[in-house]
Amino acid sequence: MNSQKTDSGNKFPYSTILIGIILLSALFKIALLYDFNYLPMIGDEYRYWRKAINSVYYYFDHLDYQGPLYPIFLGLNRILFGDNALLIVRIEQILLHSLEIYLLYLLARFYFSEKSAFFSGIIASIYLELFSYSYLLFSEILFLLFFLSSVFFYFLALKKTGFTGLKSIIASGILFGLSCLVRSVNFLFFPLILLHLLVFKKDRLKNRLIFPAVFALAMFAPISIQTAKNYRIAHCPLLIDTCAAINFYKSHNLGMPPHYDFREYRGPQKFSRKGCVEQNICLRIRCELNNAMKFVLANPRVSIYRAGIKIIDLYTPNLYIYRNIFREDPYPLITEEQPGERAHLDKYKGKWFRIFGSGGYLILMLLAMLGLFSVKEWELRSLTLALILYHTAVGAVFFTVSRYRIPFIPFLIIYAGAFLGMKRSELKDLKKWKWLTALMLWLLLFILTFPRLQSILR
């Protein structure tokens, strides 16, 4: 592991210049609100916004379909800022994204040179897929704030010996728990973190066992409030939210799994059966899980084929913001529009925007694969690969969309920066099989997603 470097020990003030770049990019993204402030809300965005205030006032009186923190975040803004809340939320998300860029830079600096971390920060500042979520009312930006902060304190704890890292692991656990309250799918990743901690914590066996236990307890601290509320209302153990029932129902049925393509939502065919009707939500989840297992066992070829489709959808070079820009029949409008306001989006319907967005993703994936095969450290790389495999597996089991890859995109950015920051001597020492493997994997990604890429560019 490389030690952290400061500007005072370098001829080139990387962190100072990066802060300037982050500030300039934030100003540019705020300026884009002139075009994107009236971006149509669709899908979960509309539902988040509509239920936001009730999520604050009646939090203890109802069950949550999805993680509660993002609707609460929106609700607080609506209560405080009224008619200006939508604009304020987008500005806040841009600022949070800027903070996340610096967190990503700090994470990269734990393991790679200051130059590599600098390149990672620059990529994160301009990478369209990542910052486009600042304009959408989805939970990705708030989730990444908690998750990247958790990972930062986690690696800070790994670097320390004895109990000096205890405060850091407590902070990491609490922040991880908060990230799960934003996106509950993140919760089941925690066993992999505990395993990673056992393997890579350089300490006595006693401390290597204590730290995972402390992390787990700290993680459950914020989640327990949600769980206690759910138990009081539902009278059964329900950890975070209730979306598992509908996810099992939609993901494992005789119709094709729902997934997104460019400019259209291709839902499943007519369901061959009705969903479970149990009033108790825990019994309904159990019933839908049982039916999903029956479907997989009865239709193994179909299940495997659908899993492949969903994995390809997860890695398609698609930007979620395309859906909003091209949506001709949006959900009911939330804010009043002046004549021609929607026309601001017309220029983003050009092919140049789709080429820039999709091309940026493909370039990032190529650089990230080269970085993953080039560097020699294993602490960060093993956690990155675990994140990728976990979210790929979740996507294969449930229905998926391209935005579900966002939790591991920042880590791919770190490895893209690591590759760009490598010295010439390091590049010359790389074995050819590593280059070829990375290039072949990228070529496979390109071939598998090419039909969808054609659809995007059309």
N, C-alpha and C positions, 0 to 999 in steps of 0.2 A: 504494500500500500504506500502510495506516495504521501509524504507529509504535505500539509497545506502550506502554500506559499503566499506571501504578501507582496503588495506593490513595492514596498521599501526594498525588497531583495531582488527586484527585477528591473531591467532597463526599461521595459515597456509596461506602463500602468494598465494592465488588462482590465481589472475590476472597475477602475474609474471610468475608462472609456466605455465599458459595457453598460454601466449605469446611465451614461449619457445616451447610448443607443436605445436602451430600454425606455427612457423618458421620451425621446424623439418618436419612437414607435408608438408609445401610448398616445401622444398628441395626434399622430397620424390616424390612429384607430378611432380616437374621439372625433376627429374631423369627418371620418366616414359615417358617423351617425347622421349626417345631413342626408345620406342616402338610405341608411339602414334603420332609422328610427321607426319607419312605418312598414317594416318588414312584417308580412302577415304571420299571425300565429296559427299553428296547426298542430293537431295531435296532442301530445302531452303538454305542450306549451300552453295551449288554451285551457286545459284542465287545471294545470298548476295555477294559472293566473286567476281563474274563476274561484277556486276554493282557498286561495291564499289567506284572505282575512279570517275566514272561519277556522283555518288551521291554527291561527294564533288565539282567537277568542275561545274556541271550543276544543282545544288540544286534548284536554283530559276527559272529554265526553264522547269521542268517536275513535274508531279504528282507522288506521291509515292504509290506503291501498299501496302507496310507495313510501320510501323513506321520508320522514316528516320534516327534516331540516330545511330542504330547499323551499317547499311551500311556506314554511315559517319565515324564511329569509325574504321571500316575496311579500308575504303578508305584512311584515314589519315596515317594509318600504311603502306599501300601499297606505298603511295607517299614518305613517309620518309625512309622506309627500303627496298624497292625494292624486290629482290628475297628472302630476309630473313624475309619478313613481316609475313608470316604464322607462323613461329617459334616464332617471337616476340609477335604476337597476343596471342598465347597460353600461353606464359610466363606471359604476362600482365593479362590474365584472371585468371591464377593461383594466382597471387598477389592480384588481386581484390577479388577473392574468400576468400583469407586469411583475408583481411580487413573486409569482410562481416561476417566472423566467429566472429571477435571481436565485431562488431556491434550487432550481435545476442546475444553475452554474455552480453553486456551492457543493451540490452533490457530486458533480463531475470533478470538482477540484479535490475531493477526498481521494480519488483514485488515479487521476490523470494530471497531466501538466496544466499549468495556468493557461497556456495557449490552447490546449484542447478544450478546457472548460469555457474559454472565451468563444471558441467556435460553436460550442453547444448553445451558449446564450444567444449568439447571433441567429442561429438557425431557429431557435424557439421564438425569437422576436419577429421573424418574418414568415414563419411557417403558417400558411393560410388555414389549414384544417384546424389547427389548435386555437388560433385567436378568433376564428369565425364564431365559436361558441359564445364569445362575449356578447354577440348580438342576438343570440337565441335564448329562449327561456327554458333551458335544460340545465341539469344539475352538474354538468361536467366541470365547469369552472370552480364552483364551490367545493366539489369533491376533490379536485386536484390540490386545492389549497390545504385541506386537512391531510390528504394522503401523502403529498410530497413533504409536508412538514413532519409527518410521522416517520417517513423513511429517513429524513435528514437526522432526526434525533436518534433513530435506530442505529444508523451507522456511526453517529457520535458515541453512542454507548458501546458499540463493538470495538472502538479504538481504545477504550479505557480498560484498565485492569482493576481487579478488586471491586469494591462497592462505589468507586468514584463515578461509575456510569449509571448508577441507580436512578438518579433524577432524570437523566436523559431517557432511560427505558420507560419510566413512568409517563413522561411527557409523550413519548412515542405511542404507548398504549392508549392513552386518553385520546390523542389525535386520530389514531386508527379507529377507535370506537366512534368518534364523531363522523369520520368518513363513511362508516357503515350506516350511520343514520341519514346520510345523504343518498348513498347508493347501497342498498342492502346486499347486493350481489357480492360486494367486497368482503362481507363477513366470513364466508367460507374459505377465504384465502389465508386466514390467520393461522391454521395448523401448519401451513408451509413456512410461515414466518418463524413459528416456534422451532420447527425442524432446522431451519437455516441458522437460527440463533444457537442451537445446540452444537451444530457442526462448526460454525465459524467464530464463536466466542472464544478468544484466546485467554483462558483462565483455568483455575482449578475446577474439577468436576462439580463441586458443591455450588460454586457461583454459576457455572453453566446450567445448573438445574434451577437455581433461584431466579435467574433473570427471565426465563420464559414464563415462570409462574407469576412474577410481578407484572410482566407485560400483559398476560391474560387477565389478571385482576383489574389492571388499569383500563384495559380495553372494555371490560364489562361494566365499569363504573357508569359511563354515560348511557350505555345500551340498557342497563337495568331499569332506568327510569321509564323508558319506552315499554319494556317488557312487563313491568309492574302495572302500568296503565292498561296494556292489552289484556292482561290476566283479569284485572278488575272488571273490564267490560265484557270480554268473551268467555270468561270462566274456564279458560284452557290455556296451556302454554303456547304463546305466540310471540316470537322473539322481537321482530321489528315491524313487518308489514304483512299484508294479506295477498300480495300479487301472485304468490306461488300457485294458487288454485287456477287462475285464468291462464298462467303460463304453461302449466301442465296440460290444460285443456286445449289450448291453441297449438302447442308444439307437437302433440302426439295424437293425431287424428287421421282419418282417411284422406282428408284434403291435403294439398301441398302446404308446407309451412309458410306463414306470412313472412315476406321479406321486402326490402325496398329496392327499387331500381330508379334510374334517372327519370325524374318528373312524374313518377306514378307510383302508387302503392298497389302491389299485386298481392291481394289477400288470399286466404285459402279458399279452396273450393267449398261447396256446401258441406257442412259437417254431417257425418253419417250418424251421429248420435247427439243427444243433448247433454249438457254439462250436469254434474252432480248438483242436487238441489237441497242438500242438507243445510239447515239453518245455522248450525254451529260451524264457524269458519274453519276450525281445526279439523273437524270431521270431513268438511268439504275438501280441504287440501289433501287429507289422507285418501279420500275417495278418488280424487283426480290423479294422485300419484299411482294408486293401484291400477286405474284404467290406462295410464300412460305405460306402465310396465307391461300390462297385457298387450297393448298395441305393439310395443317393441318386440316382445317375444313371438307374437303372432305374425308380424311383418318384418323380419330381420333385414331382408334385402331393401325394402322400402326405407326403413329407418337409417340404414347405412348410406343409401343414396341421398336421402334428405340431409343427413349430417354433412355430407360433402358439399351440397349446395349451400348450406348455411355457413360453412367455413369459408367458402369462396366469397360469399356476400360480405363476411366480416372483413376480408382483406381487399375488397374491391376499391380501386382508386376513386372513390366517390366522396364528395363533400355534402354534408347534411344540409348546408345552407342553400344548396341548389333547389331543394324541395320548396323552400319558402319563396325564393326568387321567381320560380316558374309557376307557382300555384295560381291558377286562374279563379278558383272558387274557394277562397279561404273560409275558415270558420268565421262566425260573426265577429265583426271588428270590435276591438276593445276601446280604441281611441277614435276621436273625430279626425277625419282626413280632409285636407283642403284639396280642391280640384288639381289633379296632376301630381299629387304627392307620390303615388305609386309609380309614376313614370320615372322617378329617380332610379328605379331598379332596372330599367330597360337596358342600360348599357352593360349590365352584368349578365345579360342573357346572351351576349356575344360569345363566340367560340374561344376567344382569347382567355376569358375568365376560367373556362373549363379546362383549357390546356394548361394554364398556370397552376390551377388547383390540383388537377390529376397528375400533371408532370412533376410538381413539387413532391407529391406523395411517393411517386415511383423513384425519384432521385433520393429521397430520404431513405427509402427501404434499401436501395442499393448501397448507400454509404453506411447505413446501420449494419447490414450484413457483413460488409467488409470490415467494419469496426469490431463486430462480435467475434469474427474469426481471426482478427489481427492481434488484439490485446492479450496479455498473458494473465491478468488478475482474474480471480474467480468469485470473490465475495459479491460484488455488484452484478457480475455477469450471471451468476447462478440465480439470483433473485429476479433479474430481468427475464431469464428464460422461464422461470417458474410463473411469473406474471403472464407471459405470452401463452404458455401451455394451459394455464388455468382458464383464461378468458376464451381461448380457442375451444376448450372442452365445454365450457358453459354455453358457448355459441352453438356447438354441435348438438347439444342436448335440447336446448330451448331455441325459440325463434331468435334471430339476431338481425342487427342492422350495423352499418359501418361505424356508427358513433360509439358502439360498444368496445371498440379497440382503443379509445382515448386513454384509459388507465395506463397502458404500457407505451404509448407513443412518446412521452417525455424521456423514457429510458432508451428508446431507440435514437432519439435526438442526442442523448449523451454519447452513445457509441458512434454516431455519425461524426460528432465533434472530435471524439477520440481519434478516429481515423484521419480526419483532416489535420489534426495537430501532431501527427506522428513525424518523427525526424526521417530524413532520407535514408539514413543508415538503418533505421528500424524497418523501413519499407523494403530495403534491399535484402534484409535478413529473413523476410517472410517466405515460408515454404510455398511452392507453387500450388500444392493441393489445396491450401487454404483459400487462395485467390480463386481457384477454379470452383471450389465448393460454393463459395459465396455467390459467384457469378451464375452458377447453375441454379441455385435456389431462387435467385432473383429472376432468372429467365423463366423458371417454372411458374413463379407468381405472375409474371407478365402474360404468359400463354393462357393460364387458367382464367385470368380476369379480363383478357382481351375482348371477348364478346360484350361484356358490360362496359368496358372502356369505349368501344365503338358506339354503344347506345348513348353514353354520356356526350361524346363529341358530336353526335348527330343532333 
